């Protein structure tokens, strides 16, 4: 999808609460005071996606990062923040949420306000060098937050435990010395389980494996290429968190482009290990990252990493050939999370002929996430 720039009024939201499209009356927190330089809008309820899509249409041809709202049909909360650029384009932040037993509209709104506040404060330009190349000026073109699916796991005692598959991303662009536009895609994929202290009875659950796949869609004009993704290859990690460097540049505020990273959220916990494998299915157009064999080393042997959240941050660079209309880069992002649980309980009933001890072990998959992203530089109307 392409378009040309035009004049759109710059609507500023100050310290008053945001307008909300909602199906019911709710208590809405106050807008953070430092988001007054951006356009902010939230939508809730069954009509949230449609309302958000109608709102964004007036800016569609001016957005540096574009998505298809129809791909997020499980969302019941949508937050949008837009920062207007001097070129007339808009850098967007998209936030998606889904109400469940652990999340209500007010909690989602507060979370989005926090993200919008950081988005309003962040520097949109970063100076960074990749590998041995000269330092470049990278421009932020948008972010996506909290695209999430959930799975209810029923214990033998009929309790319900929720596990989550969640992904977001941040995106930058620069112009290379060869005239190519290069997009820096930084993903944040979280597989979430409850903490051990919150397990009901003898039930316990762990993240077993997570996968991310990035696919270039406009392959006639864009490509990835060997050496333009992290992590590469395969290997084990003996530490809870590992980082793979892709850049060495830092801007004047000391904020570098984020490096690829993966590991457990409780990085201070000893004995947490994992393995990774990167499958360059087609190094020019499709890369899959896998993090597996997530374990906790115990004195009596390894066990699943019960109650530990796993977070991966793979990085992919997408190159768009010089002369491509609107310098457009199109990608599809996929995210999968697999979980493993064990449970045992004493149950009684006629079907068992009295009372017995039941034991259950099982791997389950949260619903996968898949969506497409269109990426553009700050001056969308220039070829």
C-alpha positions in Angstrom: 0.0 0.0 0.0 1.5 3.3 -1.0 0.4 7.0 -0.9 1.5 10.6 -1.0 1.8 13.1 1.7 -0.7 15.8 2.4 -1.6 18.2 5.1 -3.4 16.8 8.1 -4.2 19.0 11.2 -1.8 18.2 14.1 -4.2 17.2 17.0 -2.4 17.5 20.3 -3.6 15.8 23.5 -2.6 17.6 26.7 -3.1 16.6 30.3 -6.8 15.7 30.1 -8.1 12.1 29.9 -8.1 10.6 26.4 -11.4 10.2 24.5 -12.4 6.5 24.5 -14.7 4.5 22.3 -16.1 1.9 24.7 -19.0 -0.4 25.2 -19.4 0.3 28.9 -18.6 2.9 31.5 -15.2 2.4 33.1 -12.8 4.3 35.4 -10.1 5.7 33.1 -6.7 6.8 34.6 -5.4 10.2 33.8 -3.3 10.8 30.8 0.5 11.1 31.6 1.4 14.7 31.4 4.4 14.2 29.1 2.5 12.9 26.1 1.1 16.3 25.0 3.2 16.4 21.8 1.6 13.3 20.2 -1.9 12.3 19.0 -3.3 9.6 21.3 -6.5 7.5 21.0 -7.8 4.4 22.7 -10.7 2.1 21.7 -12.3 -0.7 23.8 -14.8 -3.4 23.5 -16.0 -5.5 20.6 -15.9 -2.6 18.2 -12.4 -1.6 19.1 -10.6 -2.9 16.0 -13.1 -1.4 13.6 -13.1 1.9 15.4 -9.3 2.0 15.4 -9.2 1.2 11.7 -11.6 4.0 10.9 -9.6 6.4 12.9 -6.2 5.5 11.4 -7.6 5.7 7.8 -7.3 9.5 7.8 -3.5 9.1 8.4 -2.9 5.9 6.4 -0.9 7.3 3.5 1.3 9.2 5.9 2.3 6.4 8.3 5.8 5.1 8.4 4.7 1.8 9.8 1.4 0.2 8.6 -0.5 -2.9 9.7 -3.7 -4.7 8.8 -6.1 -4.4 11.7 -8.0 -7.4 10.5 -5.1 -9.7 11.5 -5.6 -8.9 15.2 -9.2 -10.1 15.6 -8.8 -11.2 19.2 -8.0 -7.7 20.5 -10.6 -5.9 22.7 -8.4 -2.9 23.4 -6.5 -0.8 20.9 -4.2 2.1 21.7 -2.7 4.3 19.0 -0.1 7.1 19.4 1.2 9.2 16.5 4.2 11.5 16.4 4.1 14.0 13.5 7.4 14.5 11.6 8.5 17.7 9.9 7.9 15.9 6.5 4.2 15.6 7.3 4.5 11.8 7.9 3.5 10.2 11.2 5.5 7.7 13.3 2.9 5.3 14.9 2.8 3.3 18.1 0.2 0.5 18.0 -0.9 -1.2 21.2 -3.2 -4.2 21.3 -4.7 -5.8 24.4 -7.2 -8.6 25.2 -9.3 -8.6 28.3 -9.2 -11.8 30.4 -9.4 -12.9 34.0 -6.1 -11.2 34.7 -6.5 -8.0 32.6 -9.3 -5.4 32.6 -9.7 -2.3 30.6 -8.3 0.0 33.3 -5.1 -2.1 33.5 -4.7 -2.2 29.8 -5.2 1.6 29.6 -2.6 2.2 32.2 -0.1 0.0 30.4 -0.8 1.8 27.1 -0.4 5.2 28.8 3.0 4.1 30.1 4.1 3.0 26.6 2.7 6.3 25.0 4.6 8.3 27.6 7.9 6.6 26.7 7.1 6.9 23.0 6.5 10.6 23.4 9.9 11.1 25.2 12.1 8.9 23.1 14.7 10.2 20.6 13.5 9.4 17.1 17.1 9.4 15.7 20.0 7.2 16.7 23.5 7.2 15.4 24.9 3.7 15.0 27.3 1.6 13.0 26.7 -2.0 11.9 29.8 -4.3 11.9 32.6 -2.4 10.1 30.4 0.0 8.2 30.5 3.8 8.7 28.2 5.3 11.4 24.7 6.1 10.2 21.8 8.1 11.3 18.9 5.6 12.0 15.4 7.0 12.2 12.7 5.4 14.3 9.6 4.5 12.2 7.3 3.0 14.8 6.5 0.3 17.3 4.0 -2.5 18.0 3.1 -3.7 21.5 1.2 -6.5 23.2 0.0 -8.6 20.4 -0.9 -11.6 22.5 -2.7 -14.9 22.5 -3.5 -17.0 25.6 -4.3 -20.6 26.5 -6.3 -21.9 29.4 -4.8 -25.0 31.0 -7.2 -27.0 33.3 -5.5 -28.8 36.2 -6.6 -32.2 37.5 -8.3 -30.3 40.4 -10.2 -28.2 37.8 -8.3 -25.0 38.5 -7.5 -22.7 35.5 -3.9 -21.6 34.7 -3.2 -19.1 31.9 -0.1 -19.1 29.7 0.6 -16.4 27.1 2.3 -15.9 23.7 3.1 -12.2 23.2 5.1 -10.3 20.6 5.9 -6.7 19.7 8.6 -4.9 17.8 10.5 -1.7 17.1 11.6 -0.5 13.7 14.3 1.9 12.4 15.4 2.9 8.9 18.6 4.3 7.4 20.0 5.1 3.9 23.1 3.1 3.0 26.1 4.4 1.0 24.9 2.2 -1.9 21.5 4.0 -2.0 19.6 1.1 -0.4 17.2 1.8 2.5 17.9 -0.6 5.4 15.2 -1.4 8.0 16.3 -2.6 11.4 13.6 -4.9 12.8 13.9 -5.6 16.6 11.4 -8.1 18.0 10.3 -8.7 21.5 8.7 -12.1 22.0 7.6 -13.3 25.4 6.3 -16.7 26.5 4.7 -16.1 29.9 3.8 -18.5 32.7 2.8 -17.9 36.4 5.4 -17.8 39.0 6.0 -21.0 41.0 4.5 -19.5 44.1 1.2 -19.0 42.2 1.0 -22.7 41.0 -2.2 -24.4 42.3 -1.7 -27.6 44.2 0.9 -29.9 42.6 0.6 -28.3 39.2 3.6 -26.7 37.5 4.3 -25.3 34.1 7.3 -24.1 32.1 8.1 -22.6 28.7 9.4 -25.4 26.5 10.2 -23.6 23.2 9.7 -20.3 21.4 10.0 -19.6 17.7 10.0 -16.4 15.6 10.0 -16.2 11.8 10.5 -13.1 9.6 9.6 -13.4 5.9 10.2 -10.7 3.3 7.1 -10.3 1.1 8.2 -7.9 -1.6 11.2 -10.1 -2.6 11.6 -8.4 -6.0 12.7 -5.3 -4.3 13.9 -6.3 -0.8 16.1 -8.9 0.9 17.8 -9.9 4.2 21.1 -11.6 3.2 23.7 -13.5 5.2 25.1 -11.7 8.2 22.1 -9.5 8.5 20.3 -11.2 11.4 21.1 -12.2 15.0 21.4 -14.7 16.5 23.2 -16.7 13.8 24.0 -20.4 13.8 23.3 -22.5 16.9 24.6 -23.1 20.4 24.0 -23.5 24.1 23.8 -20.7 26.7 25.2 -21.5 30.2 23.8 -18.1 31.4 20.2 -17.0 31.9 20.6 -14.3 29.3 22.8 -14.0 26.2 23.4 -11.0 23.9 24.5 -11.1 20.2 26.0 -7.8 19.0 25.1 -6.4 15.6 26.0 -2.8 16.1 28.7 -0.7 17.8 27.3 2.8 17.5 25.9 4.9 20.3 24.1 8.3 19.9 24.8 11.4 21.8 22.4 10.4 24.6 24.1 7.1 25.0 21.3 5.1 23.5 22.4 2.4 21.0 20.3 0.5 18.6 19.2 -2.5 20.7 21.2 -5.7 20.2 19.7 -9.1 19.8 19.2 -10.9 23.1 17.4 -13.9 24.6 16.9 -15.3 28.0 14.8 -15.6 31.2 13.2 -12.6 32.8 14.8 -13.5 36.1 18.3 -13.1 34.9 19.8 -13.2 38.4 18.6 -16.7 39.0 21.4 -19.2 38.7 21.3 -22.4 36.7 18.9 -21.3 34.0 20.1 -22.5 30.5 18.8 -22.8 27.0 19.8 -23.6 23.4 19.2 -21.7 20.2 19.1 -22.5 16.5 18.7 -20.1 13.6 17.4 -21.6 10.4 18.1 -19.4 7.4 15.4 -21.1 5.4 16.2 -18.6 2.6 18.8 -16.2 3.8 17.5 -13.6 1.3 13.9 -13.8 2.4 13.0 -16.0 5.4 14.7 -16.5 8.7 13.4 -18.6 11.7 14.8 -18.3 15.2 14.3 -21.2 17.7 15.0 -21.2 21.5 14.6 -24.6 23.1 15.6 -27.0 25.8 14.9 -24.4 28.5 16.2 -25.9 31.7 17.0 -25.3 35.4 20.1 -27.0 36.7 19.5 -28.7 40.0 21.9 -30.6 42.2 20.0 -33.8 41.3 19.8 -33.0 37.6 18.1 -30.7 35.1 14.4 -29.9 35.2 12.1 -27.7 33.2 12.4 -24.0 34.1 9.2 -24.0 36.1 7.6 -20.6 36.5 10.2 -18.7 34.4 9.2 -16.2 31.7 11.3 -16.4 28.5 12.0 -13.4 26.4 13.7 -13.3 23.0 14.8 -10.3 20.9 15.9 -11.4 17.5 17.1 -8.7 15.0 16.7 -8.7 11.3 17.9 -6.2 8.7 15.8 -5.8 5.6 17.5 -4.1 2.6 15.3 -2.3 0.0 16.9 -1.8 -3.4 17.5 1.7 -4.7 14.7 2.9 -6.9 12.0 0.9 -5.2 8.7 2.9 -5.2 8.3 4.6 -1.9 11.3 2.6 -0.5 8.8 0.1 0.9 9.8 -3.0 2.8 7.1 -5.6 3.5 7.5 -8.4 6.0 5.5 -11.1 7.8 6.2 -11.8 11.4 5.3 -15.1 13.1 5.6 -16.1 16.8 5.0 -19.4 18.5 5.3 -20.6 22.1 5.1 -24.1 23.4 4.7 -25.0 27.1 5.1 -28.1 29.2 3.2 -28.9 32.4 3.0 -31.6 35.0 0.3 -32.3 37.5 -0.7 -34.9 40.1 -3.7 -35.0 42.3 -5.7 -37.5 44.4 -9.2 -37.9 42.9 -12.1 -40.0 44.0 -15.2 -41.2 42.1 -17.1 -44.2 40.8 -15.2 -44.0 37.5 -12.0 -44.8 39.5 -13.5 -47.4 41.8 -12.6 -45.2 44.8 -9.7 -42.8 45.2 -6.5 -42.8 43.0 -3.5 -40.6 42.4 -3.5 -39.2 38.9 -0.4 -37.9 37.1 -0.4 -35.9 33.9 2.4 -34.6 31.7 1.7 -32.7 28.5 3.1 -30.2 26.0 0.7 -27.5 24.7 0.9 -24.7 22.2 -0.6 -21.2 22.7 -2.3 -20.0 19.6 0.4 -18.7 17.1 0.6 -15.0 16.1 1.1 -13.9 12.5 0.8 -10.4 11.1 2.3 -8.3 8.3 4.1 -4.9 8.5 4.7 -2.3 5.8 7.8 -0.1 6.5 8.5 3.3 5.0 11.1 6.1 5.5 10.2 9.5 6.9 9.5 11.0 3.5 7.1 8.5 2.0 6.2 10.5 -1.1 9.8 10.6 -2.5 11.0 8.0 -4.9 
